[in-house]
Amino acid sequence: MHSHYWILHLVDYYLECYNQPYQDLQGKFGYRHRSILLPKEGVELPSFPELTLDLTKVFPK
């Protein structure tokens, strides 16, 4: 099971996605992958890969 962390930037109109969490040898936590999605893109919902969130519906034109 993967953990996902999303930040919707409502002022700047983008979605920041993080996945694959890890803990380093010093005990710090982080994410292996980070991606930025823009308003005209879509993203698959992590628990429902058959569904896509259309970001044009989230961010105003």
PDB file of N, CA, C and O in Angstrom, chain B, residues numbered from 101:
ATOM      1  N   MET B 101       0.843  -1.185   0.000  1.00  0.00           N
ATOM      2  CA  MET B 101       0.000   0.000   0.000  1.00  0.00           C
ATOM      3  C   MET B 101       0.887   1.248   0.000  1.00  0.00           C
ATOM      4  O   MET B 101       1.839   1.347   0.775  1.00  0.00           O
ATOM      5  N   HIS B 102       0.568   2.177  -0.861  1.00  0.00           N
ATOM      6  CA  HIS B 102       1.334   3.414  -0.934  1.00  0.00           C
ATOM      7  C   HIS B 102       0.609   4.528  -0.199  1.00  0.00           C
ATOM      8  O   HIS B 102      -0.621   4.578  -0.189  1.00  0.00           O
ATOM      9  N   SER B 103       1.367   5.407   0.407  1.00  0.00           N
ATOM     10  CA  SER B 103       0.800   6.595   1.033  1.00  0.00           C
ATOM     11  C   SER B 103       1.023   7.782   0.112  1.00  0.00           C
ATOM     12  O   SER B 103       2.112   7.965  -0.433  1.00  0.00           O
ATOM     13  N   HIS B 104      -0.004   8.574  -0.054  1.00  0.00           N
ATOM     14  CA  HIS B 104       0.057   9.746  -0.917  1.00  0.00           C
ATOM     15  C   HIS B 104      -0.269  10.979  -0.091  1.00  0.00           C
ATOM     16  O   HIS B 104      -1.067  10.931   0.845  1.00  0.00           O
ATOM     17  N   TYR B 105       0.364  12.080  -0.456  1.00  0.00           N
ATOM     18  CA  TYR B 105       0.157  13.355   0.213  1.00  0.00           C
ATOM     19  C   TYR B 105      -0.021  14.390  -0.872  1.00  0.00           C
ATOM     20  O   TYR B 105       0.864  14.563  -1.710  1.00  0.00           O
ATOM     21  N   TRP B 106      -1.145  15.081  -0.877  1.00  0.00           N
ATOM     22  CA  TRP B 106      -1.445  16.076  -1.909  1.00  0.00           C
ATOM     23  C   TRP B 106      -1.626  17.435  -1.264  1.00  0.00           C
ATOM     24  O   TRP B 106      -2.190  17.554  -0.176  1.00  0.00           O
ATOM     25  N   ILE B 107      -1.134  18.465  -1.955  1.00  0.00           N
ATOM     26  CA  ILE B 107      -1.344  19.849  -1.538  1.00  0.00           C
ATOM     27  C   ILE B 107      -1.964  20.580  -2.720  1.00  0.00           C
ATOM     28  O   ILE B 107      -1.354  20.677  -3.785  1.00  0.00           O
ATOM     29  N   LEU B 108      -3.168  21.090  -2.535  1.00  0.00           N
ATOM     30  CA  LEU B 108      -3.823  21.905  -3.556  1.00  0.00           C
ATOM     31  C   LEU B 108      -3.422  23.360  -3.323  1.00  0.00           C
ATOM     32  O   LEU B 108      -3.738  23.934  -2.281  1.00  0.00           O
ATOM     33  N   HIS B 109      -2.741  23.943  -4.270  1.00  0.00           N
ATOM     34  CA  HIS B 109      -2.336  25.351  -4.184  1.00  0.00           C
ATOM     35  C   HIS B 109      -3.415  26.174  -4.888  1.00  0.00           C
ATOM     36  O   HIS B 109      -3.368  26.381  -6.101  1.00  0.00           O
ATOM     37  N   LEU B 110      -4.381  26.634  -4.106  1.00  0.00           N
ATOM     38  CA  LEU B 110      -5.561  27.302  -4.654  1.00  0.00           C
ATOM     39  C   LEU B 110      -5.273  28.712  -5.160  1.00  0.00           C
ATOM     40  O   LEU B 110      -6.012  29.220  -6.003  1.00  0.00           O
ATOM     41  N   VAL B 111      -4.228  29.346  -4.670  1.00  0.00           N
ATOM     42  CA  VAL B 111      -3.868  30.687  -5.135  1.00  0.00           C
ATOM     43  C   VAL B 111      -3.041  30.606  -6.426  1.00  0.00           C
ATOM     44  O   VAL B 111      -3.246  31.394  -7.349  1.00  0.00           O
ATOM     45  N   ASP B 112      -2.112  29.652  -6.483  1.00  0.00           N
ATOM     46  CA  ASP B 112      -1.212  29.531  -7.640  1.00  0.00           C
ATOM     47  C   ASP B 112      -1.688  28.508  -8.670  1.00  0.00           C
ATOM     48  O   ASP B 112      -1.059  28.357  -9.717  1.00  0.00           O
ATOM     49  N   TYR B 113      -2.770  27.813  -8.397  1.00  0.00           N
ATOM     50  CA  TYR B 113      -3.420  26.882  -9.326  1.00  0.00           C
ATOM     51  C   TYR B 113      -2.535  25.713  -9.766  1.00  0.00           C
ATOM     52  O   TYR B 113      -2.260  25.542 -10.954  1.00  0.00           O
ATOM     53  N   TYR B 114      -2.103  24.929  -8.815  1.00  0.00           N
ATOM     54  CA  TYR B 114      -1.450  23.664  -9.148  1.00  0.00           C
ATOM     55  C   TYR B 114      -1.614  22.681  -8.002  1.00  0.00           C
ATOM     56  O   TYR B 114      -1.904  23.059  -6.866  1.00  0.00           O
ATOM     57  N   LEU B 115      -1.419  21.407  -8.331  1.00  0.00           N
ATOM     58  CA  LEU B 115      -1.503  20.330  -7.354  1.00  0.00           C
ATOM     59  C   LEU B 115      -0.109  19.748  -7.176  1.00  0.00           C
ATOM     60  O   LEU B 115       0.553  19.377  -8.145  1.00  0.00           O
ATOM     61  N   GLU B 116       0.320  19.676  -5.935  1.00  0.00           N
ATOM     62  CA  GLU B 116       1.627  19.110  -5.593  1.00  0.00           C
ATOM     63  C   GLU B 116       1.379  17.725  -5.003  1.00  0.00           C
ATOM     64  O   GLU B 116       0.666  17.597  -4.008  1.00  0.00           O
ATOM     65  N   CYS B 117       1.957  16.694  -5.601  1.00  0.00           N
ATOM     66  CA  CYS B 117       1.719  15.314  -5.173  1.00  0.00           C
ATOM     67  C   CYS B 117       3.015  14.673  -4.675  1.00  0.00           C
ATOM     68  O   CYS B 117       4.065  14.787  -5.306  1.00  0.00           O
ATOM     69  N   TYR B 118       2.918  14.007  -3.548  1.00  0.00           N
ATOM     70  CA  TYR B 118       4.051  13.272  -2.979  1.00  0.00           C
ATOM     71  C   TYR B 118       3.625  11.827  -2.794  1.00  0.00           C
ATOM     72  O   TYR B 118       2.474  11.557  -2.451  1.00  0.00           O
ATOM     73  N   ASN B 119       4.557  10.882  -3.021  1.00  0.00           N
ATOM     74  CA  ASN B 119       4.270   9.480  -2.722  1.00  0.00           C
ATOM     75  C   ASN B 119       5.562   8.734  -2.417  1.00  0.00           C
ATOM     76  O   ASN B 119       6.661   9.266  -2.571  1.00  0.00           O
ATOM     77  N   GLN B 120       5.406   7.526  -1.994  1.00  0.00           N
ATOM     78  CA  GLN B 120       6.474   6.636  -1.544  1.00  0.00           C
ATOM     79  C   GLN B 120       7.268   7.221  -0.362  1.00  0.00           C
ATOM     80  O   GLN B 120       8.424   7.615  -0.512  1.00  0.00           O
ATOM     81  N   PRO B 121       6.628   7.268   0.799  1.00  0.00           N
ATOM     82  CA  PRO B 121       7.304   7.789   1.990  1.00  0.00           C
ATOM     83  C   PRO B 121       8.451   6.880   2.433  1.00  0.00           C
ATOM     84  O   PRO B 121       8.460   5.678   2.168  1.00  0.00           O
ATOM     85  N   TYR B 122       9.402   7.491   3.106  1.00  0.00           N
ATOM     86  CA  TYR B 122      10.546   6.750   3.637  1.00  0.00           C
ATOM     87  C   TYR B 122      11.019   7.409   4.928  1.00  0.00           C
ATOM     88  O   TYR B 122      10.649   8.542   5.235  1.00  0.00           O
ATOM     89  N   GLN B 123      11.839   6.685   5.675  1.00  0.00           N
ATOM     90  CA  GLN B 123      12.496   7.219   6.859  1.00  0.00           C
ATOM     91  C   GLN B 123      13.983   6.951   6.699  1.00  0.00           C
ATOM     92  O   GLN B 123      14.383   5.813   6.453  1.00  0.00           O
ATOM     93  N   ASP B 124      14.816   7.994   6.837  1.00  0.00           N
ATOM     94  CA  ASP B 124      16.254   7.803   6.676  1.00  0.00           C
ATOM     95  C   ASP B 124      16.885   7.299   7.978  1.00  0.00           C
ATOM     96  O   ASP B 124      16.193   7.108   8.978  1.00  0.00           O
ATOM     97  N   LEU B 125      18.176   7.092   7.956  1.00  0.00           N
ATOM     98  CA  LEU B 125      18.880   6.525   9.113  1.00  0.00           C
ATOM     99  C   LEU B 125      18.867   7.443  10.330  1.00  0.00           C
ATOM    100  O   LEU B 125      19.026   6.979  11.459  1.00  0.00           O
ATOM    101  N   GLN B 126      18.678   8.747  10.106  1.00  0.00           N
ATOM    102  CA  GLN B 126      18.609   9.707  11.217  1.00  0.00           C
ATOM    103  C   GLN B 126      17.188   9.850  11.764  1.00  0.00           C
ATOM    104  O   GLN B 126      16.958  10.616  12.700  1.00  0.00           O
ATOM    105  N   GLY B 127      16.236   9.116  11.186  1.00  0.00           N
ATOM    106  CA  GLY B 127      14.864   9.152  11.660  1.00  0.00           C
ATOM    107  C   GLY B 127      13.978  10.179  10.975  1.00  0.00           C
ATOM    108  O   GLY B 127      12.802  10.306  11.314  1.00  0.00           O
ATOM    109  N   LYS B 128      14.534  10.922  10.004  1.00  0.00           N
ATOM    110  CA  LYS B 128      13.736  11.914   9.277  1.00  0.00           C
ATOM    111  C   LYS B 128      12.851  11.229   8.245  1.00  0.00           C
ATOM    112  O   LYS B 128      13.242  10.250   7.610  1.00  0.00           O
ATOM    113  N   PHE B 129      11.649  11.774   8.097  1.00  0.00           N
ATOM    114  CA  PHE B 129      10.711  11.247   7.111  1.00  0.00           C
ATOM    115  C   PHE B 129      10.701  12.128   5.877  1.00  0.00           C
ATOM    116  O   PHE B 129      10.940  13.333   5.957  1.00  0.00           O
ATOM    117  N   GLY B 130      10.426  11.525   4.751  1.00  0.00           N
ATOM    118  CA  GLY B 130      10.314  12.265   3.504  1.00  0.00           C
ATOM    119  C   GLY B 130       9.577  11.428   2.479  1.00  0.00           C
ATOM    120  O   GLY B 130       9.072  10.349   2.790  1.00  0.00           O
ATOM    121  N   TYR B 131       9.519  11.925   1.264  1.00  0.00           N
ATOM    122  CA  TYR B 131       8.871  11.232   0.155  1.00  0.00           C
ATOM    123  C   TYR B 131       9.856  11.092  -0.992  1.00  0.00           C
ATOM    124  O   TYR B 131      10.596  12.027  -1.298  1.00  0.00           O
ATOM    125  N   ARG B 132       9.867   9.934  -1.622  1.00  0.00           N
ATOM    126  CA  ARG B 132      10.783   9.671  -2.727  1.00  0.00           C
ATOM    127  C   ARG B 132      10.385  10.400  -4.005  1.00  0.00           C
ATOM    128  O   ARG B 132      11.250  10.785  -4.792  1.00  0.00           O
ATOM    129  N   HIS B 133       9.094  10.591  -4.217  1.00  0.00           N
ATOM    130  CA  HIS B 133       8.627  11.184  -5.472  1.00  0.00           C
ATOM    131  C   HIS B 133       7.749  12.406  -5.211  1.00  0.00           C
ATOM    132  O   HIS B 133       6.886  12.404  -4.333  1.00  0.00           O
ATOM    133  N   ARG B 134       7.999  13.446  -6.001  1.00  0.00           N
ATOM    134  CA  ARG B 134       7.207  14.673  -5.951  1.00  0.00           C
ATOM    135  C   ARG B 134       6.854  15.040  -7.385  1.00  0.00           C
ATOM    136  O   ARG B 134       7.709  14.989  -8.269  1.00  0.00           O
ATOM    137  N   SER B 135       5.612  15.406  -7.617  1.00  0.00           N
ATOM    138  CA  SER B 135       5.222  15.860  -8.951  1.00  0.00           C
ATOM    139  C   SER B 135       4.304  17.067  -8.814  1.00  0.00           C
ATOM    140  O   SER B 135       3.611  17.246  -7.812  1.00  0.00           O
ATOM    141  N   ILE B 136       4.327  17.883  -9.854  1.00  0.00           N
ATOM    142  CA  ILE B 136       3.487  19.076  -9.927  1.00  0.00           C
ATOM    143  C   ILE B 136       2.531  18.886 -11.093  1.00  0.00           C
ATOM    144  O   ILE B 136       2.958  18.567 -12.203  1.00  0.00           O
ATOM    145  N   LEU B 137       1.247  19.079 -10.849  1.00  0.00           N
ATOM    146  CA  LEU B 137       0.235  18.976 -11.898  1.00  0.00           C
ATOM    147  C   LEU B 137      -0.421  20.336 -12.074  1.00  0.00           C
ATOM    148  O   LEU B 137      -0.784  21.004 -11.106  1.00  0.00           O
ATOM    149  N   LEU B 138      -0.561  20.724 -13.322  1.00  0.00           N
ATOM    150  CA  LEU B 138      -1.094  22.033 -13.667  1.00  0.00           C
ATOM    151  C   LEU B 138      -2.593  21.957 -13.929  1.00  0.00           C
ATOM    152  O   LEU B 138      -3.134  20.861 -14.076  1.00  0.00           O
ATOM    153  N   PRO B 139      -3.282  23.113 -13.991  1.00  0.00           N
ATOM    154  CA  PRO B 139      -4.740  23.132 -14.089  1.00  0.00           C
ATOM    155  C   PRO B 139      -5.337  22.368 -15.269  1.00  0.00           C
ATOM    156  O   PRO B 139      -6.472  21.902 -15.164  1.00  0.00           O
ATOM    157  N   LYS B 140      -4.640  22.221 -16.361  1.00  0.00           N
ATOM    158  CA  LYS B 140      -5.210  21.529 -17.524  1.00  0.00           C
ATOM    159  C   LYS B 140      -4.907  20.036 -17.534  1.00  0.00           C
ATOM    160  O   LYS B 140      -5.154  19.363 -18.535  1.00  0.00           O
ATOM    161  N   GLU B 141      -4.374  19.510 -16.429  1.00  0.00           N
ATOM    162  CA  GLU B 141      -4.016  18.097 -16.350  1.00  0.00           C
ATOM    163  C   GLU B 141      -5.003  17.340 -15.470  1.00  0.00           C
ATOM    164  O   GLU B 141      -5.895  17.927 -14.857  1.00  0.00           O
ATOM    165  N   GLY B 142      -4.824  16.049 -15.425  1.00  0.00           N
ATOM    166  CA  GLY B 142      -5.623  15.190 -14.568  1.00  0.00           C
ATOM    167  C   GLY B 142      -4.711  14.270 -13.780  1.00  0.00           C
ATOM    168  O   GLY B 142      -3.548  14.081 -14.138  1.00  0.00           O
ATOM    169  N   VAL B 143      -5.235  13.702 -12.714  1.00  0.00           N
ATOM    170  CA  VAL B 143      -4.452  12.805 -11.877  1.00  0.00           C
ATOM    171  C   VAL B 143      -5.343  11.632 -11.460  1.00  0.00           C
ATOM    172  O   VAL B 143      -6.510  11.813 -11.113  1.00  0.00           O
ATOM    173  N   GLU B 144      -4.768  10.432 -11.503  1.00  0.00           N
ATOM    174  CA  GLU B 144      -5.491   9.249 -11.030  1.00  0.00           C
ATOM    175  C   GLU B 144      -5.603   9.302  -9.518  1.00  0.00           C
ATOM    176  O   GLU B 144      -4.660   9.686  -8.825  1.00  0.00           O
ATOM    177  N   LEU B 145      -6.766   8.914  -9.013  1.00  0.00           N
ATOM    178  CA  LEU B 145      -6.950   8.855  -7.565  1.00  0.00           C
ATOM    179  C   LEU B 145      -6.239   7.607  -7.041  1.00  0.00           C
ATOM    180  O   LEU B 145      -6.471   6.513  -7.554  1.00  0.00           O
ATOM    181  N   PRO B 146      -5.384   7.748  -6.036  1.00  0.00           N
ATOM    182  CA  PRO B 146      -4.550   6.632  -5.577  1.00  0.00           C
ATOM    183  C   PRO B 146      -5.296   5.347  -5.235  1.00  0.00           C
ATOM    184  O   PRO B 146      -4.830   4.264  -5.590  1.00  0.00           O
ATOM    185  N   SER B 147      -6.415   5.432  -4.573  1.00  0.00           N
ATOM    186  CA  SER B 147      -7.143   4.226  -4.186  1.00  0.00           C
ATOM    187  C   SER B 147      -8.138   3.764  -5.239  1.00  0.00           C
ATOM    188  O   SER B 147      -8.727   2.689  -5.122  1.00  0.00           O
ATOM    189  N   PHE B 148      -8.323   4.585  -6.272  1.00  0.00           N
ATOM    190  CA  PHE B 148      -9.283   4.286  -7.335  1.00  0.00           C
ATOM    191  C   PHE B 148      -8.639   4.574  -8.694  1.00  0.00           C
ATOM    192  O   PHE B 148      -8.990   5.569  -9.329  1.00  0.00           O
ATOM    193  N   PRO B 149      -7.711   3.738  -9.157  1.00  0.00           N
ATOM    194  CA  PRO B 149      -6.963   4.033 -10.385  1.00  0.00           C
ATOM    195  C   PRO B 149      -7.835   4.154 -11.636  1.00  0.00           C
ATOM    196  O   PRO B 149      -7.386   4.685 -12.652  1.00  0.00           O
ATOM    197  N   GLU B 150      -9.065   3.671 -11.573  1.00  0.00           N
ATOM    198  CA  GLU B 150      -9.957   3.797 -12.724  1.00  0.00           C
ATOM    199  C   GLU B 150     -10.595   5.196 -12.792  1.00  0.00           C
ATOM    200  O   GLU B 150     -11.233   5.536 -13.788  1.00  0.00           O
ATOM    201  N   LEU B 151     -10.423   6.002 -11.740  1.00  0.00           N
ATOM    202  CA  LEU B 151     -10.972   7.354 -11.698  1.00  0.00           C
ATOM    203  C   LEU B 151      -9.869   8.391 -11.830  1.00  0.00           C
ATOM    204  O   LEU B 151      -8.776   8.227 -11.287  1.00  0.00           O
ATOM    205  N   THR B 152     -10.169   9.464 -12.559  1.00  0.00           N
ATOM    206  CA  THR B 152      -9.209  10.547 -12.747  1.00  0.00           C
ATOM    207  C   THR B 152      -9.836  11.851 -12.277  1.00  0.00           C
ATOM    208  O   THR B 152     -10.984  12.150 -12.607  1.00  0.00           O
ATOM    209  N   LEU B 153      -9.082  12.624 -11.507  1.00  0.00           N
ATOM    210  CA  LEU B 153      -9.513  13.937 -11.088  1.00  0.00           C
ATOM    211  C   LEU B 153      -9.088  14.929 -12.164  1.00  0.00           C
ATOM    212  O   LEU B 153      -7.897  15.102 -12.422  1.00  0.00           O
ATOM    213  N   ASP B 154     -10.054  15.570 -12.781  1.00  0.00           N
ATOM    214  CA  ASP B 154      -9.817  16.565 -13.825  1.00  0.00           C
ATOM    215  C   ASP B 154      -9.577  17.910 -13.130  1.00  0.00           C
ATOM    216  O   ASP B 154     -10.500  18.484 -12.552  1.00  0.00           O
ATOM    217  N   LEU B 155      -8.360  18.401 -13.186  1.00  0.00           N
ATOM    218  CA  LEU B 155      -8.015  19.621 -12.456  1.00  0.00           C
ATOM    219  C   LEU B 155      -8.669  20.872 -13.051  1.00  0.00           C
ATOM    220  O   LEU B 155      -8.698  21.913 -12.395  1.00  0.00           O
ATOM    221  N   THR B 156      -9.190  20.794 -14.271  1.00  0.00           N
ATOM    222  CA  THR B 156      -9.930  21.941 -14.810  1.00  0.00           C
ATOM    223  C   THR B 156     -11.206  22.162 -14.018  1.00  0.00           C
ATOM    224  O   THR B 156     -11.760  23.261 -14.031  1.00  0.00           O
ATOM    225  N   LYS B 157     -11.680  21.133 -13.332  1.00  0.00           N
ATOM    226  CA  LYS B 157     -12.880  21.245 -12.489  1.00  0.00           C
ATOM    227  C   LYS B 157     -12.561  21.807 -11.104  1.00  0.00           C
ATOM    228  O   LYS B 157     -13.451  22.273 -10.393  1.00  0.00           O
ATOM    229  N   VAL B 158     -11.284  21.757 -10.729  1.00  0.00           N
ATOM    230  CA  VAL B 158     -10.857  22.208  -9.400  1.00  0.00           C
ATOM    231  C   VAL B 158     -10.418  23.666  -9.425  1.00  0.00           C
ATOM    232  O   VAL B 158     -10.765  24.445  -8.537  1.00  0.00           O
ATOM    233  N   PHE B 159      -9.649  24.026 -10.456  1.00  0.00           N
ATOM    234  CA  PHE B 159      -9.086  25.371 -10.542  1.00  0.00           C
ATOM    235  C   PHE B 159      -9.882  26.215 -11.536  1.00  0.00           C
ATOM    236  O   PHE B 159     -10.244  25.728 -12.607  1.00  0.00           O
ATOM    237  N   PRO B 160     -10.159  27.484 -11.192  1.00  0.00           N
ATOM    238  CA  PRO B 160     -10.888  28.347 -12.117  1.00  0.00           C
ATOM    239  C   PRO B 160     -10.065  28.648 -13.369  1.00  0.00           C
ATOM    240  O   PRO B 160      -8.838  28.546 -13.374  1.00  0.00           O
ATOM    241  N   LYS B 161     -10.769  29.015 -14.409  1.00  0.00           N
ATOM    242  CA  LYS B 161     -10.080  29.359 -15.674  1.00  0.00           C
ATOM    243  C   LYS B 161      -9.524  30.755 -15.636  1.00  0.00           C
ATOM    244  O   LYS B 161      -8.917  31.204 -16.608  1.00  0.00           O
TER     245      LYS B 161
END
